[in-house]
């Protein structure tokens, strides 16, 4: 019996995580199948507030995106050997790569532009427009477990130490300059 060819799964999102006024749709797909998952705006607002309270609001979108990708890939129940994630958060590629590779150690992970013809983009955008049905809604508690897992990772997101704010405030004090008066020469 010949082995069935494994196509890489593309991952794309429609409506970014940081856009708190609309639901986000995550699309996962390859040549043989497509899935779409919805993250509610209420869930996104919860995580936005959570990261803000922990003093790391800039990590909210890439960490939550990574967690949503992991939860969505697990829900597909597919044998995933290769994942191509669309470049969504420039500068945070390593963080996203580490988080997903720790969840799927056997998979080859690539982060690059996938384009509008990708099955994942078609699944996400089609579900966002209402032309395709969402497979599932990703709930806050599912995502929260993965966010906490990412926080514990060595290269993942970490909270600031308690004394860090005091030191940074001391360093950000204005520098007192000594001004000397220069005499103007009269003509």
Helices and strands as residue ranges (DSSP letters): E 9-14, E 24-29, E 34-39, H 41-53, G 57-59, H 60-75, E 82-85, H 93-103, E 108-111, H 119-129, E 136-137, H 140-152, H 164-171
